[in-house]
Amino acid sequence: MNMLALIGANALYLMYLWLLSAIVGSYLSDRKGYGEKPGLATGLFLSVLGPIIWLLVPAKKDSKWKLLGPWGRGKKSLQETN
């Protein structure tokens, strides 16, 4: 029974990693101007590789990544940059 509990705990941690990679991939693709769905799909299908791929994909010209930076709201809001 103890071995079955260890396998279950590891499966839970792997599932958390899988879901976290989908969340991060979705966030990155949205910030780079491609929408949330492509990042969610790559995060779910490619697991840990999904967010790494989105870090390598170039951002679109008028994306939040270019205007506000990769994290948070940045120093300027979207209305101030226009």
ABEGO torsion letter per residue (X at the ends): XAAAAAAAAAAAAAAAAAAAAAAAAAAAAAAAGAEAAAAAAAAAAAEAAAAAAAAABBBBAABAAAAAEABEAEABBAAAAX
